[in-house]
Amino acid sequence: MKILIVNAGSSSLKYQLVDMDGERVLAKGLVERIGIAGSKLTQKYPDSEEKFVIETDMPTHVQACENMLKALTNDKYGVVSSMDEIGAVGHRVLHGGEKFTESVVINDKVMDAIRENIPLGPLHNPANLMGIEACQQVMPGTPMVAVFDTAFHQTMPPKAYLYGVPYKYYLNLHVRRYGFHGTSHRYVSKRAAEFLGKKAEDMRIITCHLGNGSSMCAVDHGKCVDTSMGITPLEGVVMGTRSGSLDPAVLQFIMNNAKNENGTPEIKDIDDMLNVLNKKSGLLGISGISSDMRDVDAAADAGDKRAQVARDMLVYGIRKYIGAYAAAMGGVDAIVFTAGIGENGVELREKVMEGFEYMGAKLDPEKNKVRGEERDVSADDSKVKVLVIPTNEEIVIARDTLELVTK
């Protein structure tokens, strides 16, 4: 069966078509500027420099999906002869709240539940819904599956997911830690165990998903028991433009005291404050240079003090979570690095793992000279395995979709 994977944003749509016979990616594409002048679709192919581009107005996600299907079935550049070859569609959905602990076949009740969770995922869930509704319109009768970014973390116990605020806010407003990147943490923890010839159910694994957005996860015998992101993806380690965890009173202090040159408040309301924390903070805010780790690394290596501090903050934060999660699980059998920075950050991995010999974890600097490849980078005498496992969230979505629609 061929599975179409769709990840819809507010003005974009990413897709992949996977032949599940061998799990081969046939094509992947990106539709940009939906609803904005200059809409464009770019479709690429594995092991090829060739691209297929469609430039036309796409005022809604319906037109984006129509053009996606035109690209996939194009006489010259398509990879299927007709839409009938696409057996199912798997949709990435950000927030499933407490309603979804696993992937589900989409029906009216599921759509209603995704809508109910819009307050928890105000930027992503509406876009995810638009993508689902658009695909339903242009592919009527094709079964569709929702795969939730938050589902893997639903095994956390209350002691890990509750915040120290009045319990009524949990009961009435569902205020709690949800966590994100769940599909990635699920994939790399299971793949790490397979790589080592073991089962995830027999291991204690710490997964480090490090990219422009970063999160850590403690996976105890196959189940998430803690994760660094919270009710939103803002909590945790310092990220590209996100602040990570901080004292909540920092918000009040900045709002009360930060002034423009004319004496007016720099931050006008809490939404403005959160925009600063989400889009102007993190590596960008500390370094003053960039949200891209490569730029921060280059500046730090050239002697820029603020860039060095920004990098040190990220490394220090990751190390603290590793120590905390090892304590929470009563030990650790493997530490896994994944995503853009985790897979490619040779120096960062070395800095993170420095000094962990006391708990049996030691990295081999020579083995660690690897980027974007599945590799054991631990020293021969390390009791804890240190691994680089490239993430593959799309194949998790495809596998879940295949399993559910063929039941």
C-alpha positions in Angstrom: 0.0 0.0 0.0 1.1 3.6 -0.7 0.6 6.0 2.2 0.5 9.8 1.8 1.8 11.6 4.8 0.6 15.2 5.3 1.8 17.9 7.8 -0.2 21.0 7.4 0.8 24.4 8.7 -1.1 27.7 8.6 0.4 28.7 5.3 2.3 25.6 4.3 1.9 21.9 3.6 4.6 19.2 3.7 4.0 15.8 2.3 5.6 12.5 1.5 4.4 9.5 -0.4 5.7 6.2 0.9 5.4 2.7 -0.6 5.0 0.5 2.4 6.3 -2.4 0.5 9.9 -1.8 1.5 9.0 1.5 3.1 10.4 3.5 0.2 9.9 7.2 -0.1 8.6 7.9 -3.6 8.4 11.6 -3.4 8.3 14.5 -0.9 7.1 18.0 -1.3 6.4 21.4 0.2 3.6 23.8 -0.6 4.5 27.3 0.5 2.6 30.6 0.9 -0.9 29.1 1.0 -3.3 32.1 1.0 -0.5 34.5 0.2 0.7 35.9 -3.1 3.4 33.7 -4.7 2.1 30.2 -3.7 4.5 27.5 -4.8 4.8 23.7 -4.7 8.2 22.0 -4.9 8.3 18.2 -5.2 11.6 16.3 -4.9 12.7 12.7 -5.3 15.1 10.4 -3.4 18.5 10.0 -4.9 17.8 12.7 -7.5 18.5 16.4 -8.0 15.4 16.7 -10.1 12.5 18.9 -8.9 9.0 19.5 -10.0 7.6 23.0 -9.3 4.1 24.4 -9.6 3.6 28.1 -9.2 0.0 29.2 -9.1 -2.4 30.9 -6.6 -3.4 28.6 -3.8 -5.8 30.6 -1.7 -6.7 27.7 0.6 -5.4 24.3 1.7 -7.9 22.7 -0.8 -6.0 24.2 -3.7 -2.8 23.1 -2.1 -4.0 19.5 -1.8 -5.3 19.6 -5.4 -1.9 20.6 -6.6 -0.2 18.1 -4.4 -2.2 15.3 -6.1 -1.5 16.9 -9.5 2.2 16.7 -8.8 2.1 13.1 -7.6 0.1 12.0 -10.6 1.8 14.2 -13.3 2.5 12.3 -16.5 6.2 13.2 -16.5 7.1 14.0 -12.9 4.5 12.0 -11.0 5.2 8.8 -9.1 1.7 7.2 -9.3 -0.6 6.8 -12.3 -3.7 7.8 -10.4 -5.0 8.8 -6.9 -6.5 5.3 -6.6 -3.0 4.0 -5.9 -2.9 6.0 -2.6 -4.4 3.7 0.0 -4.6 6.0 3.0 -3.4 9.4 4.4 -1.6 9.9 7.7 -1.9 13.4 9.2 0.5 14.8 11.8 -1.6 16.6 14.4 0.2 18.6 17.1 -2.1 18.4 20.2 -4.3 15.5 21.2 -4.6 16.7 24.8 -5.6 13.9 27.2 -8.1 12.4 24.7 -5.5 10.5 22.6 -2.9 8.1 23.8 -2.3 6.6 20.4 -3.0 7.2 16.7 -6.6 6.9 15.5 -8.7 6.6 12.3 -10.2 10.0 11.7 -14.0 10.4 12.0 -16.3 13.2 13.1 -15.7 12.5 16.8 -11.9 12.7 16.3 -12.3 16.0 14.4 -14.4 17.4 17.2 -11.7 16.4 19.7 -9.0 18.1 17.7 -11.1 21.2 17.7 -11.6 21.0 21.5 -7.8 21.0 21.8 -7.3 24.2 19.8 -6.8 26.3 23.1 -3.9 24.0 23.9 -2.5 24.2 20.3 -3.8 27.5 19.0 -1.2 27.8 16.2 -1.0 24.2 15.0 -4.4 22.4 15.5 -6.4 24.8 13.3 -3.9 24.3 10.5 -3.9 20.5 11.0 -7.7 20.6 10.8 -7.5 22.6 7.5 -5.1 20.0 6.1 -7.4 17.1 7.1 -10.6 18.8 5.7 -8.8 19.7 2.5 -7.6 16.1 1.9 -11.1 14.8 2.7 -12.6 17.2 0.1 -10.2 16.2 -2.7 -9.8 12.5 -1.7 -13.3 11.5 -0.6 -13.5 7.9 0.6 -9.8 7.5 1.3 -9.2 6.5 4.9 -7.3 8.9 7.0 -5.4 8.6 10.3 -4.4 11.2 12.9 -1.0 10.8 14.5 -0.5 13.0 17.6 2.7 14.7 18.6 1.6 14.5 22.3 0.4 10.9 22.4 3.6 9.2 23.3 3.9 11.3 26.5 0.5 10.3 27.8 2.1 7.5 29.8 3.7 10.0 32.2 2.5 9.7 35.8 0.8 12.6 37.6 3.9 13.4 39.6 5.6 14.2 36.3 2.9 15.9 34.3 1.2 18.1 37.0 2.3 21.6 37.8 2.3 23.1 41.3 -0.7 25.3 40.8 -4.2 24.8 42.3 -5.6 21.5 41.2 -8.8 23.1 39.9 -6.8 24.5 36.9 -6.0 20.9 35.9 -9.6 19.8 36.4 -11.2 22.7 34.7 -8.6 23.9 32.2 -6.4 20.8 31.7 -3.3 22.7 32.7 -0.5 20.1 32.8 2.6 19.0 31.0 1.9 17.4 27.6 5.2 17.3 25.9 6.0 17.4 22.1 8.2 15.7 19.5 6.5 12.5 20.7 6.6 10.8 17.4 10.4 11.4 17.2 11.1 10.2 20.8 9.0 7.1 20.2 10.9 6.3 17.0 14.4 6.9 18.2 13.9 5.1 21.5 12.6 2.0 19.8 15.2 2.2 17.0 18.0 2.6 19.5 17.0 -0.6 21.3 16.8 -2.4 17.9 20.2 -1.1 16.9 21.6 -2.6 20.1 19.8 -5.9 19.5 17.5 -5.4 22.5 13.8 -4.4 23.1 12.9 -0.9 24.3 10.8 -2.7 27.0 14.0 -3.9 28.6 15.9 -0.6 28.6 16.1 2.8 30.2 16.7 5.4 27.5 17.2 9.1 27.5 16.4 10.6 24.1 17.7 14.1 23.2 15.8 15.6 20.3 17.9 18.7 19.5 17.0 21.1 16.8 15.6 24.6 16.4 13.1 23.3 18.9 14.6 20.8 21.4 13.1 18.4 24.0 14.4 15.6 26.2 12.5 12.5 27.1 13.0 9.7 29.7 11.8 6.4 28.2 11.6 3.7 30.9 11.0 0.2 29.5 9.3 1.6 26.4 7.2 4.2 28.0 7.7 7.9 28.5 7.9 8.8 32.2 9.0 12.4 31.8 9.7 15.0 29.1 11.1 18.5 29.1 8.5 20.4 27.1 5.3 21.4 28.9 1.8 22.6 28.2 3.4 24.3 25.2 6.8 23.7 23.4 8.3 26.7 25.3 9.5 24.8 28.4 12.7 22.9 28.7 16.2 23.6 27.4 17.2 26.9 25.6 16.2 26.6 21.9 16.7 28.5 18.7 14.3 31.3 19.5 12.5 29.9 22.6 13.6 30.8 26.2 13.2 27.4 27.7 12.3 27.1 31.4 12.5 30.2 33.6 11.1 31.7 36.8 7.5 32.8 35.9 8.1 36.0 37.9 10.6 37.0 35.2 7.6 37.8 32.9 6.1 40.3 35.5 9.5 41.9 36.2 10.2 42.5 32.5 6.7 43.8 31.7 6.8 46.2 34.7 10.3 47.5 34.1 11.3 47.3 30.4 10.7 50.7 28.8 11.2 52.1 25.3 13.3 55.3 24.8 10.2 57.5 25.2 9.4 55.8 28.6 6.4 53.7 27.3 6.3 50.0 28.3 8.3 47.8 25.9 5.9 44.9 26.4 2.2 45.9 26.0 0.5 42.7 27.3 1.1 39.0 28.1 0.7 37.9 24.5 3.4 40.3 23.5 5.6 38.9 26.3 5.0 35.3 25.1 6.0 36.4 21.6 9.3 37.6 23.0 9.8 34.2 24.8 8.9 32.2 21.7 10.4 34.2 18.9 13.1 36.5 20.2 14.8 34.5 23.0 16.9 31.4 23.2 20.1 31.1 21.2 19.1 34.2 19.2 18.3 36.3 22.2 21.4 35.4 24.1 23.9 35.5 21.3 22.4 38.4 19.4 23.6 36.6 16.3 21.3 33.8 15.1 18.9 31.1 16.1 20.9 28.6 14.0 23.3 26.5 16.0 25.8 26.5 13.1 26.0 30.3 13.2 26.3 30.3 17.0 29.1 27.7 16.9 31.0 29.7 14.2 30.8 32.9 16.3 31.7 31.1 19.5 34.7 29.5 17.9 35.8 32.9 16.6 35.8 34.2 20.2 32.3 35.9 20.5 31.6 35.8 24.2 27.8 35.9 24.0 27.8 33.1 21.4 29.9 31.1 23.8 27.5 31.7 26.7 24.5 30.7 24.5 26.2 27.4 23.5 27.2 26.8 27.1 23.6 27.3 28.3 22.3 24.8 25.8 25.0 22.2 26.7 24.4 22.8 30.5 20.6 22.4 30.1 20.9 19.1 28.3 23.4 17.8 30.9 21.0 18.7 33.7 18.1 16.9 32.1 20.3 13.8 31.5 21.3 13.7 35.1 17.7 14.3 36.3 16.2 11.6 34.1 18.9 9.1 35.0 17.9 9.7 38.7 14.2 9.5 37.8 14.6 6.1 36.2 17.2 4.7 38.6 19.9 4.6 36.0 20.2 4.7 32.2 21.2 2.2 29.6 21.4 4.4 26.5 21.6 8.1 25.7 20.4 9.0 22.2 21.0 12.1 20.2 18.7 13.0 17.3 17.3 15.8 15.1 19.3 18.5 13.3 21.7 19.5 16.1 21.7 16.1 17.8 22.6 14.2 14.6 25.1 16.7 13.3 26.5 18.5 16.3 29.8 16.6 16.8 31.3 19.2 19.2 28.0 19.6 21.1 27.7 15.9 21.8 31.2 15.8 23.0 30.6 18.8 25.4 27.3 17.3 26.6 28.9 13.9 27.5 32.0 15.4 29.2 32.4 14.2 32.7 29.6 11.6 32.8 32.0 8.8 33.5 30.8 8.8 37.1 27.5 7.2 35.9 29.2 4.9 33.4 28.7 7.0 30.3 31.7 7.8 28.1 31.9 9.0 24.5 34.7 8.1 22.1 35.8 11.3 20.3 36.9 9.4 17.2 33.7 7.4 16.8 31.8 10.7 17.5 33.1 12.2 14.2 29.8 11.4 12.4 27.0 13.5 11.1 23.5 12.3 10.2 24.3 8.6 10.5 23.1 5.9 12.8 26.1 5.1 15.0 27.3 3.9 18.4 29.7 6.7 19.5 30.3 5.4 23.0 33.8 4.4 24.2 34.5 0.7 24.4 34.5 0.7 28.2 31.3 2.8 28.5 28.6 0.9 30.4 26.0 3.3 29.0 25.6 3.3 25.3 25.8 6.7 23.6 24.1 6.7 20.2 23.3 8.9 17.2 20.0 7.9 15.7 18.6 10.0 12.8 14.9 10.6 13.5 12.2 9.5 11.1 8.8 10.8 12.2 7.3 10.2 8.8 7.8 6.5 8.9 6.1 6.3 12.3 3.1 8.1 10.8 3.1 5.8 7.8 3.4 2.6 9.9 0.6 3.7 12.2 -1.6 4.6 9.3 -1.0 1.2 7.6 -1.7 -0.7 10.8 -5.0 1.1 11.5 -6.4 1.1 8.0 -5.6 -2.6 7.5 -7.1 -3.8 10.8 
